Structure formats: C-alpha cells, structure tokens
C-alpha cells in the first residue's frame, strides 16, 4: 500500500468518525458543502474521451456480443447521479456496485486499482474479448449518447445531426463551466446575484418540455442533479425561472430520474 493511500485512508477514517457524531451530521446538513474539496467527481469541463475507450467500445452492428456493464457508484454523489440517470434512461442492463467514500474502511483496494483517481462514478463495459473502464461521468454520458453503451435506443443521438449535438453539448458545457461553480459559490455563502442572472439566462434557453426539445437526452441527465439541489436550496419557478421549474417537474415524472433519488439521502458537494 502506497504512502499516499495510507494517508488517504487515515483521513477517511477521521472523517468517518466525525460523520458518526449526530452533532456533526446535523451541522454538515446545514452547511451542505463542508467536505466539497475532499471527494468529488471534478468534471468542470467535458473531457475528451480516451482513444482506447473510443476504439474498444464501438457499436456492434450485428448485435452478436452481449455487453456486461458494471456501474460503480455512491448514490449520494451528484456526478454519479447524472451517470445513473443516463444509464437508467437508456434501459441498458447493468449491475450496480456501491462504494463508501468515507468511513473506517475507506475505499477498497479493488476500487483504487479500477480507478486510481479514486472518484465515482466508474462504468466497466465488457463485450466479447473487449473491456473498457469509463472513469468520468462525462465519458459515461458520451458512451450512452453515441450507443457504445447499448440500451433500447431512447438516448441515442445521431451524431451527424449537428444542431442537436450542438444543443446538447452547449448545455453540458454550461452545467460544467458555469452552473456548478456559480451555484457552489452561492451556496457557500457568496452573492446569489450571479446565480440568479445565470438561471434567468438558462431559463430562456429551455425549449421544452425537456432542455433541447421533446426528447429526454444526456443534457437533461447532466443537468438534473444540480438544478434539483439548487431547487431544494432556493426554489425554482420564480424570478424568471418558470421554464426551468416546469422542466424539473417533468423530469421528476420520469422513472429513470425518480429511481436515482434515494431515501437514504444525498450529498450537496460538487
């Protein structure tokens, strides 16, 4: 075990002991972001898919190979939630395996070997003699969108349709580059003025009933966890955000979205 991992596990043990205290849990729920920097997905931009992943997970036009998909996650994480929504909406067959991000045991060794970054979510796709590891939520969204993760076709996008791809990419970039940092700053105690201005701007971009039109896409999957958390904090549907509120309510009618809202709770950090 490396010195880095020993130190990491020691810190996680300390955090786990803190989180076992009712007073600390209560204080944490009030502050929302107390451990924001310790363990998050960290997708502030849409990363470029590794070349190996592009080559190994190509669509099988003949459908002769059955995919085995493992989804490694923590159900409280918003970045993991957006990947979870996309997987559910695609109706692909997958097995979910949860890992604890904090606590006495820390993250297990097998998880560090799978993803040395130590972040969730991770999707492992096996198909015939091919295997890929997608270790970023945006990689997972991309694979769902272009069909390398095989479902019933609901989430597929014709990559030749430039305008549709542009709209989806625009929303994903805005969520990563603007909504996440600005929303986080507001909840951490900064001014809400910048967030309110951004929300009004985004409200005007909603086509309806979903973000880019009639179809639920990975743009909706990427956006929901963060807008939902902001709605819990501030409430959407007023001050020029009526379309965003209507979109959020529409998403909550979708079983793929509802399944990812667990009774155990959810983290605010991002």
Protein Blocks (a to p, Z undefined) as FASTA:
>chain_A
ZZklmmmmmmmmmmmmmmmpmklmmmmmmnopmmmmmocgkiabccdddfklmmmmcccf
kopaccdddddddfkbmklmmmmmmmmmnopacddddddfbdjklpafklmmmmmnopac
dddddehjbccddfbfklmmmmmmnopaccehlmpccfklmmlmmmmmmmmmmmmmmmmm
mmmmmmnopafklmmmmmmmmmmmpnbjafnljbdcfklmmmmmmmmmmmmmnopaiehi
lmmmmmmmmmmmpmklmmmmcfkbpcfbZZ
